[in-house]
Amino acid sequence: MGPDPNSEYTDDTQHADCGAPPTTSDQDQSSKWTAHHGINPYSNDWSVPLSFALSSQHPEHIVLINRLCHQYLPEYLPERREYREFGAYPRRELRIIILHLYLLWCRDERLFTAIHMATDRAYSLKRYRYMNGQYPKIVRNLADKGLVDLVPGYRDRTTGEGRTTRIRPTDKLRQLFLTARPFEQTIRRERQETIIINNRDGERQDYKDTAKIIKARKAVDAVNDVLALHHVGLMNQTADAVYQRFWVKERSRFETRCVSTTQANKFMTRVFNNRQLTLGGRYYGHWPGQIERELRPYIGIDGSYTVEWDYSSLHPAMLYAQIGLEIRDDPYIIETDVVGLHSKDQQVVGWGRKASKITLLSAINAPDRDSAVLGAKSKIRKDTGINYSAEDIAICLGLAIARERVLDNKSDTRIL
């Protein structure tokens, strides 16, 4: 499974900070900072987008913030006149930035926090008010006081792509972290908008509530209320994070990303692709949905192991059930002489059950056969590393539909 596509945990760093100085190439910037830090801070492997809704009521957190302000940032103390002039509760934004830096430091001190420094782009949507334009000011202030290393965002002149700004605690801030007793397990997410609506380009959109949206939000809120009452963790390890490989579509490659398994990373949202809520609607946010299959048997709730039920051939079985029939044979086994090439060693590989399963599931969810074939071709290559031609995939799809006549019933399925 892939990463969460909302702004909390999706790397939405394909876009550069607005107003960032143009550079000659992406490679130049990456090489420069890799040489300085020993790792590439622009890489998804070593950065996590800032979570804007973190909170902690632990006294140690309050002590840490007060100690930070008294020593380095007196302008953020409530009694100071400058604090009142900032507006929009700057102490809250400061707490969130420090919480995120502290959380990553506890997880892996090499990790960077990615944050937009352009107020007109990232912080303007009224629907998502937990973001506001104070963050860039505070980040610059932290950098000026030597509390964070700041790797500036940039835009590549040749490609138009770029990266957002990255920050990481300096030794000065790390020393403050060391003075605090551990409180990372007390960090939670504040209540925030749970219905996310994107446009065709995947960018968040403002919207007005409708009866359908309100109903959908209540359902998500009910899930979050239950999650808040229970501790969800991995029973086979004590670390608060795991490293997972994800396929990054924009770069056509696998990358390793750090997935937090703390209680701060279990807030659920639903992401739709239109205001009518007819496109999308998948749930995102809870870390069990971001880890690999091999780790799922070790998920525990309140110290007890969980069981994951596996339903064989679930989607075809549901199609059979719609017309009152019971599935008997394995619908994913197709006899064919179609072959493909493995991308690593160019070895000839036959048509297997996994390829059949991907093709059938793509067909069930596709609007037409051509879309199903193209979708199956891409996913087979991503999941197995095997390249089949679109023509051969179309042949196998035809064989599957001919074999399972129920799948060709257009009134009951979406396979064409």
C-alpha positions in Angstrom: 0.0 0.0 0.0 1.1 3.5 -0.6 1.5 6.6 1.5 -1.3 8.7 2.7 -2.1 11.4 0.0 -3.3 14.1 2.4 -0.9 16.9 3.4 0.0 15.4 6.7 1.9 12.4 5.4 2.0 12.6 1.6 5.1 14.1 0.2 3.6 16.9 -1.7 7.0 18.3 -2.3 6.9 18.1 -6.0 6.1 21.8 -6.1 8.8 24.2 -5.1 8.3 27.0 -2.6 6.8 29.9 -4.4 9.4 32.6 -4.8 12.3 30.2 -4.2 15.4 31.2 -6.3 15.6 29.3 -9.6 18.5 26.8 -9.9 20.3 25.1 -12.8 19.2 21.6 -12.0 17.7 19.2 -9.5 20.9 17.2 -9.5 23.0 20.3 -8.5 20.9 21.0 -5.5 20.8 17.4 -4.3 24.5 17.0 -4.7 25.3 20.2 -2.8 23.2 19.3 0.3 24.1 15.6 0.2 27.8 16.6 0.5 27.0 18.9 3.4 24.7 16.6 5.4 25.8 13.2 4.3 22.3 12.4 3.1 20.0 14.0 0.5 17.4 16.1 2.5 15.2 16.5 -0.6 14.8 12.7 -0.9 11.5 11.2 0.4 13.7 8.7 2.2 14.9 11.4 4.6 12.0 13.9 4.9 8.5 13.9 6.4 6.0 16.7 5.6 5.0 18.8 8.6 1.9 17.6 10.4 -0.1 20.7 11.2 -2.4 19.1 13.8 0.0 17.7 16.5 -0.7 18.4 20.1 0.5 17.1 23.5 -0.9 17.9 27.0 2.2 16.4 28.7 3.7 18.9 31.2 7.2 18.1 29.8 6.1 19.5 26.5 5.1 22.8 28.1 8.3 22.9 30.0 10.3 22.4 26.9 8.5 25.2 25.0 8.9 27.6 27.8 12.6 26.8 28.2 13.1 27.3 24.5 11.3 30.7 24.5 13.2 31.9 27.6 16.6 31.0 26.2 16.3 31.8 22.5 12.8 33.1 21.5 11.6 35.6 24.1 9.4 37.3 21.5 7.0 34.3 21.7 6.4 34.6 25.4 2.8 35.6 26.1 3.6 38.7 28.2 5.7 40.2 25.4 4.1 42.9 23.2 5.7 41.3 20.1 3.7 38.1 20.7 0.4 40.0 20.4 1.5 41.6 17.2 2.1 38.3 15.5 -1.6 37.3 15.7 -3.1 33.9 14.9 -1.7 32.3 18.0 2.0 32.0 17.1 2.7 30.0 20.3 0.5 27.2 18.9 2.4 27.2 15.6 5.7 27.1 17.4 4.5 24.2 19.6 3.5 22.2 16.5 6.8 22.8 14.7 8.8 21.8 17.8 6.6 18.8 18.4 7.2 17.6 14.8 10.9 18.2 15.1 11.0 16.3 18.4 8.9 13.4 17.1 11.3 12.9 14.1 14.3 13.3 16.3 13.0 10.5 18.6 12.4 8.4 15.5 15.6 9.1 13.6 17.8 12.1 14.2 18.8 12.2 10.5 15.2 13.0 9.3 14.2 16.4 7.9 10.8 18.1 8.2 9.4 19.4 4.9 7.4 22.6 5.1 6.0 25.1 2.6 7.4 28.6 2.9 4.9 30.2 0.5 1.9 31.5 2.4 -0.2 32.2 -0.7 -0.2 28.6 -1.8 -0.1 26.2 1.2 -2.0 28.2 3.8 -4.8 29.9 2.0 -7.7 27.3 2.0 -10.4 28.3 4.5 -11.6 24.7 4.9 -8.3 23.6 6.4 -7.8 26.4 8.9 -5.3 24.5 11.0 -2.7 25.8 8.5 -1.8 29.5 8.5 0.9 31.8 7.3 2.7 32.1 10.7 4.7 28.9 10.0 7.2 30.4 7.5 8.0 33.3 9.9 8.6 31.0 12.8 10.8 28.7 10.7 13.0 31.6 9.6 13.2 32.8 13.2 14.3 29.3 14.3 17.0 29.3 11.6 18.2 32.8 12.4 18.7 31.7 16.1 20.7 28.6 15.0 18.0 26.2 16.3 17.4 24.4 12.9 19.4 23.6 9.8 17.4 25.1 6.9 17.7 23.6 3.4 15.9 26.1 1.1 13.3 25.1 -1.4 14.1 25.6 -5.1 12.7 25.2 -8.6 14.5 23.6 -11.5 14.5 25.8 -14.5 14.6 23.1 -17.0 11.8 20.8 -15.7 9.7 23.2 -13.6 9.8 20.8 -10.7 11.2 21.6 -7.3 11.2 20.8 -3.6 9.9 22.5 -0.5 12.1 23.8 2.3 13.5 21.2 4.7 14.5 21.8 8.4 16.2 19.7 11.0 17.2 20.4 14.7 20.7 21.7 15.2 22.9 20.5 18.2 21.6 23.5 20.1 17.9 22.4 19.8 18.9 18.7 20.3 20.5 19.6 23.6 17.1 21.1 24.7 15.4 17.9 23.6 17.8 15.9 25.8 16.8 17.9 28.9 13.2 16.8 28.6 11.9 13.5 29.9 10.5 11.4 27.0 7.0 12.3 26.0 6.7 11.2 22.4 4.0 8.6 23.3 1.7 11.5 24.5 1.7 13.3 21.1 -1.7 13.2 19.4 -3.5 14.9 16.6 -6.0 17.6 17.2 -9.4 17.3 15.6 -9.3 18.6 12.0 -11.2 18.3 8.7 -11.8 14.7 7.8 -13.3 15.1 4.4 -10.6 16.1 1.9 -11.7 17.2 -1.7 -9.1 17.4 -4.4 -9.3 18.6 -8.0 -8.1 16.7 -11.1 -4.5 17.7 -10.3 -4.7 16.3 -6.8 -4.7 19.8 -5.2 -7.0 20.5 -2.2 -10.1 22.5 -2.8 -12.4 24.6 -0.6 -16.0 23.5 -0.5 -19.3 24.1 1.2 -21.0 21.4 3.3 -23.8 19.4 1.8 -26.0 16.8 3.5 -23.9 14.1 1.8 -20.6 15.6 3.0 -22.0 16.0 6.6 -23.1 12.3 6.6 -19.7 11.2 5.3 -17.9 13.3 7.9 -19.9 11.8 10.8 -18.9 8.3 9.7 -15.2 9.2 9.6 -15.5 11.0 13.0 -17.0 7.9 14.5 -14.0 5.8 13.3 -11.6 8.4 14.8 -13.5 8.5 18.1 -13.0 4.7 18.5 -9.3 4.8 17.5 -8.7 7.5 20.1 -9.8 5.2 22.8 -7.4 2.4 22.0 -3.6 1.9 21.6 -2.6 0.4 18.2 1.0 -0.8 17.8 3.3 -3.4 16.4 3.7 -6.3 18.8 7.0 -7.5 17.4 9.1 -4.4 17.9 9.7 -1.5 20.3 10.6 1.2 17.7 8.1 3.8 16.9 8.7 3.7 13.2 9.3 1.3 10.3 10.9 1.8 6.9 8.8 0.8 3.9 9.3 0.8 0.2 6.7 2.7 -1.8 6.3 3.0 -5.6 6.5 6.7 -6.5 4.5 7.1 -9.7 5.9 10.5 -10.6 9.4 9.2 -10.6 8.7 5.6 -11.8 10.7 4.0 -9.0 10.6 2.6 -5.5 11.6 4.7 -2.6 12.0 4.0 1.1 10.0 6.1 3.5 9.7 6.2 7.3 6.2 5.3 8.6 5.5 6.4 12.2 3.7 3.8 14.3 3.0 6.2 17.1 -0.5 7.2 18.3 -0.1 10.5 16.6 -0.3 8.7 13.2 -3.7 7.1 13.4 -6.1 9.9 12.4 -8.3 8.9 9.5 -9.5 11.1 6.6 -11.4 10.4 3.4 -10.1 11.8 0.1 -12.6 12.5 -2.7 -11.8 13.8 -6.2 -15.0 15.9 -6.7 -17.5 17.8 -4.6 -20.3 15.3 -5.3 -18.3 12.6 -3.5 -18.7 10.2 -6.5 -15.0 9.9 -7.2 -12.5 8.6 -4.8 -13.5 8.2 -1.1 -10.7 6.0 0.1 -9.7 6.2 3.8 -6.2 7.4 4.6 -4.1 8.3 7.7 -4.0 5.2 10.0 -0.5 3.8 9.9 -1.6 0.1 9.5 -2.7 1.0 6.0 0.8 2.2 5.2 2.9 -0.8 6.2 3.8 -3.9 4.2 1.8 -7.1 4.3 4.5 -9.0 6.2 4.0 -6.7 9.3 0.2 -6.8 9.5 0.0 -10.1 11.5 1.9 -8.2 14.3 -0.6 -5.4 14.7 -2.0 -5.3 18.2 -4.8 -3.4 19.8 -4.4 -2.6 23.5 -1.7 -5.3 23.8 -3.7 -8.1 22.1 -2.9 -9.5 18.7 -5.4 -9.0 15.8 -6.5 -11.4 13.1 -6.7 -10.4 9.4 -9.4 -12.4 7.6 -8.5 -13.4 4.1 -11.5 -14.0 1.7 -10.4 -16.0 -1.4 -11.4 -14.4 -4.7 -13.6 -11.9 -3.0 -14.5 -9.6 -5.9 -15.4 -12.4 -8.4 -17.3 -14.2 -5.6 -19.3 -11.0 -4.9 -20.2 -10.8 -8.6 -21.4 -14.4 -8.6 -23.4 -13.7 -5.4 -25.2 -10.8 -7.1 -26.9 -13.3 -9.4 -27.4 -16.0 -6.8 -24.5 -18.3 -7.8 -21.6 -19.7 -5.8 -18.0 -19.5 -7.1 -16.3 -22.9 -7.3 -13.0 -22.8 -9.2 -10.2 -20.3 -8.8 -11.0 -17.5 -11.2 -7.4 -16.3 -11.3 -6.0 -19.4 -12.9 -5.9 -19.0 -16.7 -4.2 -21.4 -19.1 -2.4 -19.5 -21.8 0.9 -19.4 -23.6 1.3 -15.6 -23.1 4.8 -14.7 -21.8 6.5 -11.5 -20.6 10.0 -10.2 -19.8 11.3 -9.6 -16.3 12.6 -6.1 -16.1 15.7 -7.0 -14.1 17.2 -9.9 -16.0 15.1 -10.0 -19.2 14.1 -13.6 -18.4 11.1 -14.9 -20.2 8.2 -15.4 -17.7 4.9 -17.1 -18.3 1.5 -15.8 -17.3 0.8 -16.4 -13.6 -2.0 -16.2 -11.1 -0.9 -12.8 -9.8 -1.1 -11.3 -13.3 -4.6 -12.8 -13.8 -5.8 -11.4 -10.4 -4.5 -7.9 -11.2 -6.1 -8.0 -14.7 -9.5 -9.1 -13.4 -9.6 -6.6 -10.6 -8.5 -3.8 -12.9 -11.4 -4.8 -15.2 -13.9 -4.8 -12.5 -13.1 -1.3 -11.5 -12.4 0.2 -14.9 -14.9 2.1 -17.0 -14.0 0.2 -20.2 -11.8 -2.6 -21.4 -9.0 -0.4 -22.8 -8.6 1.3 -19.4 -8.6 -2.1 -17.7 -5.8 -3.3 -19.9 -3.6 -0.2 -19.5 -4.2 -0.2 -15.7 -3.4 -3.9 -15.5 -0.2 -3.5 -17.5 1.1 -0.7 -15.2 0.2 -2.5 -12.0 1.7 -5.9 -13.1 4.9 -4.1 -14.0 5.0 -2.3 -10.6 4.1 -5.3 -8.4 6.0 -8.1 -10.2 8.6 -6.3 -12.4 7.3 -8.2 -15.4 6.4 -6.5 -18.7 3.5 -7.9 -20.7 2.3 -6.3 -23.9 -1.1 -4.6 -23.9 -2.2 -7.0 -26.6 -1.3 -10.1 -24.6 -3.1 -8.7 -21.5 -6.2 -8.1 -23.6 -6.1 -11.7 -24.7 -5.8 -13.0 -21.2 -8.7 -10.7 -20.1 -10.8 -12.1 -22.9 -10.0 -15.6 -21.8 -11.0 -14.8 -18.2 -14.3 -13.3 -19.3 -15.0 -16.2 -21.6 -14.2 -18.7 -18.8 -16.3 -16.9 -16.2 -19.4 -15.9 -18.2 -20.8 -14.2 -15.2 -18.1 -11.5 -15.5 -19.4 -10.6 -19.0 -22.9 -9.7 -17.7 -22.9 -6.0 -18.2 -26.0 -5.4 -16.1 -24.3 -6.8 -13.1 -20.6 -5.8 -13.5 -18.6 -3.0 -15.0 -16.5 -5.2 -17.2 -17.1 -4.4 -20.9 
